[in-house]
Amino acid sequence: MPRLFGTDGVRGLANRDLTADLALGLAQAAAAVLTQGRHADELRAAGRRPVAVVARDPRVSGEFLTAAVSAGLASSGVDVLDAGVIPTPAAAFLIDSIGADFGVMISASHNPAPDNGIKFFSFGGTKLPDEVEDRIESFLGRQKLAPVGDGVGRIQRFADAEDRYVVHLLSTLPNRLEGLKVVLDCAHGAAAGVSPETFRDAGAEVVVIGADPDGMNINDGIGSTHLEPLRAAVLEHGADLGIAHDGDADRCLAVDAEGNVVDGDRIMAILALSMHERGRLTDDTLVVTVMSNLGLRRAMAEHGIRVVETKVGDRYVLEALAAEGLALGGEQSGHVIMTEFATTGDGVLTGLHLAAELNRTGKSLAELASVMTVYPQVLVNVRGVDHNALHDDAEIAAAVTAAEAELGDSGRVLLRPSGTEPMVRVMVEAAEQETAERHAAALAEVVRQRLGSGTAS
């Protein structure tokens, strides 16, 4: 049976894969697991019930899933603070800020509206490690906590949740944003209320698109996965930059004044150099995933910044940041984590600090982004193959070695198996697009021949 938890919580088609019954059961199981041990003893000694923050993005299915999760928690003796529609990083911040025992975010991030998801945060607002998620999954169907009388939890509205988060975001800024015109694309998602308010309070002139959620239009042709509307709005309004969020606002991508996309790698390069210059980049180190562009690594090396590499997934970036007590990391997709101010990727926080760097330096976003040369990156997915045998095949290894030898220092090869389906991802970077395409196609063919009769796309 496949693992219920994926790389970022439990996700699926709402009311089919992710049902009210499953949400209720997950909440009851999480209550049983996350209120055990020494912390539970401290709660009992203090004579209080555990407290959980519950939040969601604007998907219509989030309404019944929130009700189910809240019922599961309260019936297990947990007091629920319902924060309503707020970004995922806001929920994480609030859990830490008020000392809640854990929290739940109901969102499917950048997925389309029919999908939804449930992710849990532990005390301190951090994501759960795999082993704790596995324990929650193992508790499904077991005897649940079932207090009676005054042992049952209460459900209350977290009335000032959004205001607390906005105040926190503003407190992190090194300088204000007066004189900047910013277009914000809120993806008809959880950032629709918070992001425009915060940028305006920080002094920016703000143009907003994608801020009219109706429960079904989240991420629909807009947001960080669909940047054309943002590019058009930046050019139409003569803005200094554009910021795009995804549905739960834990991502940030940008567009410069000329309409050029500035991805997560370039945003990290800008922030890393700024923090390095201001003495805020712990151990002069940036954490990235294996998918980050070779150009980022080279730019960091030129400025004396060490790069630590992890597997794909912001949870692995977070683990590496925590292991060494580092300040900055993220993904090419726009998950940027600034640990001084957040326990997870925060798209609004990232956008604010990116805008602040324009004002601090007096440079345009294009000038700041030019610190990094983006190497052409070609990705080919080889489907329907025995991906588990990838690292044991000598001929594939020899083909990779030959490609790396030809590319030398001006390129990079990465082959990795999918964690969810029979597929191998072939990624090649090179100084020229044609070179990257040629090597990627050749390596994909070797994988296809050696591991099965799959197809490349």
Secondary structure, 3 states (H helix, E strand, C coil): CCCCCECCEEEEEECCCECHHHHHHHHHHHHHHHCCHHHHHHHHHHCCCCEEEEEECCCCHHHHHHHHHHHHHHCCCCEEEEEEECCHHHHHHHHHHHCCCEEEEECCCCCCCCEEEEEEECCCCCECCHHHHHHHHHHCCCCCCCCCHHHCCCEEECCCHHHHHHHHHHHCCCCCCCCCEEEEECCCCCHHHHHHHHHHHCCCEEEEECCCCCCCCCCCCCCCCCCHHHHHHHHHHCCCEEEECCCCCCCCEEEECCCCEECHHHHHHHHHHHHHHCCCCHHHEEEEECCCCHHHHHHHHHCCCEEEEECCCHHHHHHHHHHHCCCEEECCCCCEEECCCCCCCCHHHHHHHHHHHHHHHCCCHHHHHCCCCCCCEEEEEEECCCHHHHHHCHHHHHHHHHHHHHHHHHCEEEEEECCCCCEEEEEEECCCHHHHHHHHHHHHHHHHHHHCCCEEC
